[in-house]
Amino acid sequence: MQSKPPMLMPAEPFSKLERDAVYKAIHTRRDVRDQFLCDPIPEETLLRLLDAAHHAPSVGLMQPWNFIVIRDAQQRKNIWQAFSRANEEAASMFSGTRQIKYRSLKLEGILKAPINICVTSDRERGGEVVLGRTHNPDMDLYSAVCAVQNLWLAARAENIGVGWVSIFHDADLREILEIPAPVEIVAYLCIGYVDELYDRPELEAKGWSKRIALRDLIFEGKWQGRP
């Protein structure tokens, strides 16, 4: 049976309402650390988020991602303990008022959010030679990060918050989730409904950092130095 030949479809423009909705999701997306509600996420909603992630761009259409969904309370407690050990190490890397401010940040998503998701990248998917990855072997990792962003924006449209937890020893998380080599851990996400979000990124709102002006990040033709 022959497959259908590829077809082009019209590049239909978005309406103003549709366009505004996309930009609203982008500009109001937040990294949620503590504002999660305990309300369960319906399975069909979770599948919509994962389907959005699965429609991310991937180099060579290799689709390197997998999504480990973690619901079990004991398993999340084990992961939280691994995070807590690493977080204590991270706190000790700062000094003075910076350490005090770091310790004041609430990082409660692992236990508080009803669902955690570990996004991985299978570095062998697609075989030894992958179109578009021949000269940059890390394109599979970048593709998986695009899947994370797709999921994050879709979650915002569903009024679901996402928190990205990066403070782990890779070996600890790999052992708990039984992730084999050469599969790489790309992101550990906490996901749950929210009814409040900061009006700007939390780390900006709490004085940890601030957004760099876009004009300082745009170069014309060549690198022109750091802001």
LINTA-V368701 format. One record per pair of residues at least 24 apart in sequence whose ideal C-beta (glycine too) atoms are under 7 Angstrom apart, sorted by sequence separation. I is the first residue (numbers start at 0). GAP is how many residues later the second one is. If there is no record, write none. Layout:
i->I gap->GAP
i->I gap->GAP
This chain:
i->118 gap->25
i->163 gap->25
i->164 gap->25
i->162 gap->26
i->82 gap->27
i->161 gap->27
i->162 gap->27
i->118 gap->28
i->118 gap->29
i->161 gap->29
i->79 gap->30
i->78 gap->31
i->79 gap->31
i->159 gap->31
i->160 gap->31
i->159 gap->32
i->159 gap->33
i->160 gap->33
i->75 gap->34
i->76 gap->34
i->158 gap->34
i->75 gap->35
i->158 gap->35
i->154 gap->36
i->160 gap->36
i->147 gap->38
i->147 gap->39
i->75 gap->40
i->144 gap->41
i->143 gap->42
i->140 gap->43
i->70 gap->44
i->140 gap->45
i->68 gap->46
i->69 gap->46
i->69 gap->47
i->68 gap->48
i->69 gap->48
i->67 gap->49
i->66 gap->50
i->67 gap->50
i->112 gap->50
i->66 gap->52
i->67 gap->52
i->64 gap->54
i->65 gap->54
i->108 gap->54
i->64 gap->55
i->109 gap->55
i->64 gap->56
i->65 gap->56
i->108 gap->56
i->63 gap->57
i->63 gap->58
i->123 gap->58
i->117 gap->59
i->119 gap->59
i->122 gap->59
i->122 gap->60
i->63 gap->61
i->121 gap->61
i->122 gap->61
i->62 gap->62
i->120 gap->62
i->61 gap->63
i->119 gap->63
i->120 gap->63
i->61 gap->64
i->119 gap->64
i->119 gap->65
i->120 gap->65
i->59 gap->66
i->119 gap->66
i->117 gap->67
i->118 gap->67
i->61 gap->68
i->118 gap->68
i->45 gap->69
i->59 gap->70
i->117 gap->70
i->118 gap->70
i->58 gap->71
i->59 gap->71
i->32 gap->72
i->33 gap->72
i->59 gap->72
i->115 gap->72
i->116 gap->72
i->32 gap->73
i->35 gap->73
i->40 gap->73
i->58 gap->73
i->59 gap->73
i->115 gap->73
i->32 gap->74
i->33 gap->74
i->39 gap->74
i->40 gap->74
i->58 gap->74
i->115 gap->74
i->116 gap->74
i->32 gap->75
i->32 gap->76
i->35 gap->76
i->37 gap->76
i->63 gap->76
i->114 gap->76
i->31 gap->77
i->35 gap->77
i->89 gap->77
i->112 gap->77
i->114 gap->77
i->33 gap->78
i->61 gap->78
i->112 gap->78
i->113 gap->78
i->63 gap->79
i->64 gap->79
i->112 gap->79
i->58 gap->80
i->63 gap->80
i->86 gap->80
i->109 gap->80
i->58 gap->81
i->61 gap->81
i->85 gap->81
i->108 gap->81
i->64 gap->82
i->82 gap->82
i->85 gap->82
i->85 gap->83
i->58 gap->84
i->82 gap->84
i->57 gap->85
i->82 gap->85
i->56 gap->86
i->81 gap->86
i->55 gap->87
i->81 gap->87
i->56 gap->89
i->55 gap->90
i->81 gap->90
i->55 gap->91
i->81 gap->91
i->52 gap->94
i->55 gap->94
i->78 gap->94
i->81 gap->94
i->54 gap->95
i->52 gap->97
i->78 gap->97
i->51 gap->98
i->52 gap->98
i->77 gap->98
i->51 gap->99
i->74 gap->101
i->48 gap->102
i->51 gap->102
i->48 gap->105
i->47 gap->106
i->48 gap->106
i->100 gap->107
i->48 gap->109
i->67 gap->109
i->44 gap->113
i->40 gap->119
i->28 gap->123
i->28 gap->124
i->35 gap->125
i->34 gap->126
i->25 gap->127
i->28 gap->127
i->24 gap->128
i->27 gap->128
i->31 gap->129
i->31 gap->130
i->32 gap->130
i->24 gap->131
i->29 gap->131
i->31 gap->131
i->24 gap->132
i->30 gap->132
i->30 gap->133
i->40 gap->150
i->40 gap->151
i->40 gap->152
i->35 gap->154
i->38 gap->154
i->36 gap->155
i->35 gap->156
i->36 gap->156
i->36 gap->157
i->35 gap->158
i->36 gap->158
i->34 gap->159
i->34 gap->161
i->31 gap->162
i->34 gap->162
i->29 gap->167
i->29 gap->168
i->27 gap->169
i->32 gap->169
i->30 gap->170
i->29 gap->171
i->30 gap->171
i->29 gap->172
